[in-house]
Amino acid sequence: MLTRSDLVCWPLAGFATFIFIRYLEFKFGGHPGSVFLFTVLTDWLFLDGLERWMRVGVGSMELLAGILLMIRPTQVIGAALAAGIMSGAIFFHVVSPLGIDPYHDGGKLFTEACLVLTGALIILGLRRAEAFALLARIGIQVRV
């Protein structure tokens, strides 16, 4: 039986997974736009020549987050991973030469990153008891 939190969490998880999966072909396939974005980023970070590693690494983490989000027992882990990935994406769009609108499309990537981050945080908030239990299992005690 679906709970109220399920009615909120599943669509959010589905949206985040859709966003992650939609961009995989660009990251894994070496699309020029994706190569440009990660080249700007790796050059700015003085990691010249590591564009492919960073692009495929980020894509791999997004794929993992998307899979974890769609499996109920691992949804909290997927949401935490998605929140971390999107926090990084937002941070680098804001502070690096990429900017909020690197493709001159109205900031679509940045907006989607903000939406996925918001959704992941909502999932973590609604499933916080599970998140705290998971942290306790690995030895991290959280006081609420």
Secondary structure, DSSP 8 states (H G I E B T S, - for coil): ---HHHHHHHHHHHHHHHHHHHHHHHHHHT-HHHHHHHHHHHHHTT-TT-HHHHHHHHHHHHHHHHHHHTSGGGHHHHHHHHHHHHHHHHHHHHHSTT-S-TTSSSSHHHHHHHHHHHHHHHHHHHTHHHHHHHHHHTT-----
